[in-house]
Amino acid sequence: MSCGDPHETECSEVLDHLYEFLDHEMPDSDCTKFETHFEECSPCLEKYGLEQAVKKLVKRCCGHDDVPTDLRAKVMGRIDLIRAGEAVPDHDLTAPPPEPQQPVTPRRSAPSPSPQES
């Protein structure tokens, strides 16, 4: 989405980092750039307003559920890996390793009777 007008901060950059802005996870200098962008760009301001409303709705409907301690640890561990620039494995790091599978050997079929034996 872009309004087509030139801005100091591009619409794509604002939208790519919108949740960081919503969650107050960016430096103040970047927040100021985003606020300036929202003042200039109504499509981005509209998207911001929509995402802010969704976030409030989710918090109101689901915000009272306690997060299991092990789930929180897993999520925080992955966030730490991402922030450190390390590769994030596709599997659960806290789960026991999968058991090795036994190799499957093909069964030999019984020999066919030769035409002479019939």
N, C-alpha and C positions, 0 to 999 in steps of 0.2 A: 504494500500500500504506500502510496506517495501522493501528496497533494500536487506535485508538479512544480512547486515553487522552490527556489534555492533557499537553503537554510545553512547556518553555521554547522549544525549537527544534522546529518542526513536522516530522513525518516527511517530508513532501513536499520540504521544503528540504534535509533530510539526503540524501534519495535523489537529488535534482537535482544535488547537489555531491559525490556519493560518490567519483567518480574524482579530483576535486581533493584530497579527503582522502587517498585511497589513494596518490596520487602526491606527497604532501607539497607541494602547490601552494597552500596557503591559510595565512592568518595563524595564529599560535599561539592567539590568542583564539578563533578559529572552531574550531580543532582541539579545544580544550578543551570547547567547547559540543557538538561531535559526540561526543566520548568520553563526556560526561555523558549524552547522549541514548542512546548504545548501552547504557549501564548500566541505563537505565530501560526500554528498548524492545526486547524480544526479536525481533520481526519485522525491525526494521532491523538489529539485530546479526546476525541470520541472513543477511540480504541482503549485509551488509558481509563476512561470512565467506566467502560464496559468491564474491563478486567478487574478494576477496583470493586465494582459491584459484585462480580462473581466471587471474588476473594472474600468479601464480607458475608455473602450468602453461605459459602462453604464453612466459614468460621462459625456462623450462627447455627448452622444445621449439624455440623460435625465437630465443632470446637470443644465439646465437652468430653469427648472420648479420650481415655488415657492411651498413650502410645506404649506398647509393650517395650520393656527395657532392651530386649535383644534386637528388636527391629530398629530402635533408635540407634543402637550401637552399630548395626550393619550399615544403616544409611550414613551415619557420621563417618564411618570408616571409608566408604566409597567417596564421600565428599573430600576427605583428606587426601585420598589417592589422586583424585581429579585435580585438586589444587596443587599437589606436588608434581603434576605433570606425568604421573605414572599411568601405565595402561591399566584399565579397569577390567578384571576378568569377567567373563560372561556367567560364571557359576558363583554360587554362594560360598564365600570364603570361610564361613563359620560352620558349614555343614560338613559332616564326615566325608572323606573321599569316597567316590563310588567304588564298589567292589569290582575287581577285574573280572571280565567275562571269560569263560572257558572257550578256547577255540573250537569251532564247529568243524568236525571232520566229516566229509561226505560219506554216506553209506554206499557200500558196494552192492550192486544189484546181483541177484543170482544169475549165473550164466544161462543164456538161452539154449534150449536144446538144439542141437545141430540137426539139419534136415535128415541126416542118415539115421539118427536115433528114433525118429518117428515111425 
